[in-house]
Amino acid sequence: MARLWWLALLLLCAGGLQAQDEVRARFIHLAADHGALDIYINGELALANIEYASASSFVRIPASQTALSATPAGLAPTAFDGEIALNTDATILLAGAPPFQTAPADLSRLDFPIARLQVVNALSDGAAFDLVADDGAILAEDLASGDSSPFMELDAARLDLALKTSDAGETLLEFPLGLPAGALSTVVVHGDAASPQFIHAIAAADQGEGDGGIRFLHAGQGAAPLDINVDGALVVPGLAFAAPTPHLAIPAGARQLSLSLAGTKLLSADLEVKAGQMQTVMALGSPAALTIESYADDLPIPDAAGAVLSLVNAMPNGSVQLARLDNGAVFQPNIGFAELGGPVEVWSGPASLALSLDIDGEEGEIAGPGLYIFGGSHYLLVVLEGNAFTPPRALVMEAYRERQIQSIFPGHPMRPASAAEPPETESATETETPPETDQPAEFRPRSPYGIVILDPGGRLHMRQYPSAQALSLGLIPPEARLIVLGRRGPSSFDEGEESDMPIDLSEYTEDPALVLDLTEDLEARETWLFASYLTPDGGLLNGWVNAHYLRLYSRHGNYQRRASLPLTPQNQPGGAHGTAMQPPELAESISARVYRLEAGAMLNLRAGNHAQSEVLAQLPQGALLKLAGFDADEDWAYVEHPEADKLRRGWVSAAYIQVLLKGEPALLASLRALDDTALPVISGSVPGEVRSLVDVADEPPASPTALPGISGEVALNPGAKLHLRAAPRADALSLELIPAGAMVAIDGVTEDGQWLRARYAEKDGWVAAHYLRLLLRGRLYNRDYVRSLLNVYDALGVLTLDRRAPG
């Protein structure tokens, strides 16, 4: 494969050298033997999927030594690496030969309605040429290979141009060119003199304080190219179907917009241009019935790592029944002609669009374009009508002035990400010595990634926060690939924001990597990573995993140092998006505790959700309850309280209970955001009751193999197994492997609650408590209550409290 020669930079532009921190550069892909390219600037993805013979947007880069690299789109192999030092705005040509070229880029403001033109000679055979307009005006004379013409400021117009040899005046190429007002038009002539080609790259010039940005789009299928006029002045000549302009600077105020064809005005409309704001103005409809509509492009972006998408239906005879991105974003259904759907918030990264359309009563689905969503932008998707030769399609337009470099990948959070803390006690089938796993050749992401290293059948918990005590969002299988977005860092809050985490991570305030040198790395078991898992059903799971169970690779497939990963604030919660994958039994881990009572007071457990209903029991301060849900107003909670030989169910005032997650205080809103079925709304007509536990035990058991007394059901995915260990620690001898769904008898718990003393297959040992559902007489009860009935052992497995002993 021939080496990719390209990368262009320019050190001079009209106005000379500039002393500044950043410059703007765009890339034009001229390497005919290469497909689409991704551009990395100082290691960060800045531009994605630049097709051959197309120009990128401008991107801001440091005005100093800057590392550039490019890869075939979506792949890791580097096609080019190099360093440049830009001191001024530039166009960078990515060419086959000569190796690289540069051209100045003048984006300074233009008076309305003036256009700016520049011509660049990128012919590979070194030929010079003249560029001549049909009126005889010479726009470029004897322009040598590698050179660019001076900038020319002209009225917006349609030009008919001829490319001629400088020596003999032979015509090499004739082509039309439309110069839009308020933009820099760069004409790049490339190929060779025998078969020259040209690229017309348009970039909006800077706006002044009194300007607004207007992007024009011709979305009327079948209509000829249209001239766009503002206040009688030509702004865009010959705007073709589905070829949007950039956001052109137009003076703010009430303007008269008109569309014309061959000098004949077709229709006009009032246009309100607002200073500093951007909008898209579209011509919609059929050739016989065009209309003009305007759509705002200045939508609030939730986060630099997130984006906002809107969708316009430009099909006069159809509706968009459903539009969905594979990253989970879904627009509202049934978007009619000229209607705007959205906005919806999405994460940065690659995505593809699926559309379900109804056209003249016939329904069908089409696949939309693949796109790469960059953070901090607004994307406008326009569904265009098809014709006899082409089906309907979606046009993707991004609203930006210039690209800001950001490190992004699918699932990057909408707010700062979070981080980690000590590893989980054990994942039943996690290996004692993680096996070597080869890097998969087909998996080449744009950021560091990890491969889950577990025994076959094992599962790794992805957690909401960086703690083994945090909620499990889902179970990840061995060999799964996770995109690693960062490692645990101190919490980060916006001004006035307070922590809403259901667990306490306050002990982590400083980055442990600060004391390491480059030859050292963070301990894997003590390092938590924020990662993304692309689920088998096409969704996304973001969350925290312990680094001990991942083999890490850099985005190039090499060893990845944990300490070199970027920090992610530990208060960034994980979550599921567009996937049916559910957390393992969240409801089982939720309970409540009576609190806020005055000394000597008791909390009434009532038969109904009002203060006049019958009192079934009185509960003391600190009593543990199983929490089933709340009434519609969340003033009353429906709870269970087993005591002695009675099971009492009923209503208590929500003001006097504290919601617990795994025994720790938790916010109701946080739990419902993770699983809105965990604490459902319970009708006030559901009565309380007092029942004998003997009667309850006679009811059908939760599992047909449930054991009498206190037992546990192994809560793992089918096929996984749980270690029965000789001592309450993860490195103790494994006595037996207990399959998922099996029942074990339980008679003890360690002081820290992490291990349960169990009997299975006539063997006594210890199992990790997190992987069991606890049952009392065959029914599921609050874990804390059941644990309170068990004997207590210390970390060595020595009995410290015998609850069966007299007194």
Summary of the structure (lengths in Angstrom):
residues: 807
radius of gyration: 33.1
end to end distance: 83.5
largest distance: 114.6
contacts: 2759
relative contact order: 0.07
helix: 5%
strand: 47%
